[in-house]
Amino acid sequence: MIFKAPKITGFRTTELPLPTVEQLQAGPCGIHRGTYGDVLEHFPELAAVIRCSPIPLLGDYEYDVKIHMLFKGMYPCIPNWHCDNVPRGDDGKLDYSKVDPNADPMFLWVSGKPTTEFMGQGFQFEYAPKDHGDLDRHMKKDPLKDHNFAVPSQEWVQMDQLTPHRGTAATEDCWRIFIRATPKSIAPSRPVVSVVRRHAQVYLPHDFHW
């Protein structure tokens, strides 16, 4: 199984204003698998960021938005290596062998540090990892780890279900905005309980996976 590096698309949004702290405090803490219309309704100041993306058809994608207020040392997302939207089997467990290598890509955007760390070049995994922990253990001993890099702020990144990445820790107290666009064709089949996020998770270093 071949795992791939991300593509830095060159679609930058640095000329667009970011939401103010007051705007972030007044709204919900994110969107869970919503439509572009949901983003426009709850985070109108982020709609222009999505319109300036390389997403081919906005209506063909689901959108995740996460707003975090972080203290130094906190991780806004999983600190161990993993891939997004890996299919699950009938038993509910991840099944990397079910990934469609020809699926449409996902797109990721972060407002600023801490950004997400990706590997700098692809590699061959001898078999389909049994879970994210299996992938994480391999990545941490892989000789390619010196090529890993944190993606730029306010620039759209293209990835897919076989693009390993992990969160990085905040180095100072800050606000962070994350957007991920997922093609509906690979979105999870489980129902959405609430498009408006009711909580935002933060993480500390730990040997965990799900």
N, C-alpha and C positions, 0 to 999 in steps of 0.2 A: 504494500500500500504506500503510495507516494503522498507525502505531506508537503504543502507548498508555502512559500513566503507570500506576504500580502503585496498588493500593488498600490503604490502611492499615486493617486490619480492625477494630481496637479490641480484639482478643483479646490481652490482655497477660498475661504470666506473671511479672511482677515480684515477686509474693508467693511464688513457688516458689523453693526453694534451688537454687543452681547446684552442679554437681559441684565438689568440692574439688580442689586441685592434686594431692593425693595420689591421688585417684580417677582423675584424668586420666592421671597418670603410670603407673598400674597397668594401664590398659586399652589396647586397640588405638587406632590414630589415626583410626578412623572406620568408617563403614558405606557400602558402595557398592551402590546399588540393591537394598536389602534390604527385608524386610517389617517391619511393626510388631513382629512377634515377634522378629526379629533385633535390633531396637533394644532391646527388652525384655530380651533375653538378654545383650547386650554392654554396653548403657548403660542399666541399669534406672533410674538417677537422671534420665534424660531422657524416660522414658516419660510422666511426668505433663505435661511440656511439650507433647508431641504430643496427649495427651488433651484439653488445654485449647486446642486449635486449632479453627479453623472448618472443618477437613477433614470433608466430609460422611460418608464411609464409609472408615474407616481401612484396610480390606482392599482397597480399590480403588486404593491408591496405593503407589508405591515410595518408599523413604526414603534420602536421602544425608545422612550425618553426617560432618563434617570437624572435627578437633581440631588447632589450630595453636598452637605456642609461637612467638611472633613477637618479633623485635627491631625497634627503631625503624627505620622506613623500608621494612620488608618489606610486601608485599601478600599476603594470604592467598588471593586469587583474581585472575582476569584483570583487569589494570589498564586495559584498553581496552574501549570500548563493544561489547557483544555481547548476544545473546539466548540463552536456554537451550533445549535440546532442539529445535533447528531440524532438520527432516528432512534427510536426505542422499539424493542421487540414486544411480543405479546405479554411477556413477564414484567414489562415496565423498565427493563434495564437497557442501557445504551447498547447500540449495535452498530459499530463503525462499518461493518461489512455491508450495511444497507445504504450507505451514502452513495448518491448518484453523482459521479464525477462530471457529468454534463449539465448539472443544475445551474440555474442562473445565480449570479453572485450576490452576496450581501455587501452592504456598505456601512462603514463606521465613521463617526465623527466625535471628537472630544474638544471641549472648549479650551482646555489648558492642562497644565500639570496637576495631578499625576496622569500622564497618558498611558496608553496600553503598550506592553512590550510584545513584539513579534520576533520570530526568527528571521534571519537575513537571507537564508537560502533554503531550498527544499531538501528533503532527505527521504530515503526509502526505509519504511518500517517493515520488518520481516514478516509481520502478520497484522491482522486487524486488532488494535488494542482492545482488551476486554472492557475497559472503562477509562475514565479520565485519569485515575490514579496510575494506571498502567502507562499511559502516555506521558504523564508527568515524570515518573521515575526514569523513563527512557530519555526524555528531553534533558533532564538534569545531569545525566552522565554523557550526553552526546558531545563529541568533539566540536560540533558546529556552534556550541553555545557562545563562543567568543564573537560570533557574527550577529547575535541578537541585538535589537535596537528598539527604542521607544518611538512610536510614530509621532509626526509633528502635530502640534495643536492647530485646530481650525482648518484642517485639510481632510477631505474625504479619502478614505482608504477602502480598497476593494479586497474582499476575502471570500472564502467559501467554507464549506463544512469540514474541510481538511486543511485549515490554516490555523495552526496552534498559536495561542497567545495567552497572556496572563496579565493581571493587574499589577501596578506598581504602587508603592506607598507614597502618601503625601509627605512632602518634605517641609511643609508649613501649613498653618491653618488656612483653609481656602474653600471656595465654592467650585464645584465641577459639574459641567453639563455633558451628558453622554447621549448620543443618538445612534441607533442602529436601524437600518432598513433591511427587512428580510422578505424575499419573494414569497408570495402566498403559496407557491408550489411546494416549498419545503417547510412551511410553518408547521408547528406541532398540531396534531389533530385534536388535542384536548381543548375543551371550551375555555373561553375567557370569562373569568368571574367578574372582573371589573376593568374597564379600559383605563379608568383613572387609578393610578397607583395610590394605595393607601399606606404604604410603608416603603422605606428605602433601606436596603441592607448595607452594612459595612462589614469588613472582614479584618481579621488579624492573622498573622502567620500561623499556619496549622496544616498538618498533613491530612487534608480532607478532599473528598470528591463526592459526587452524587450520581 
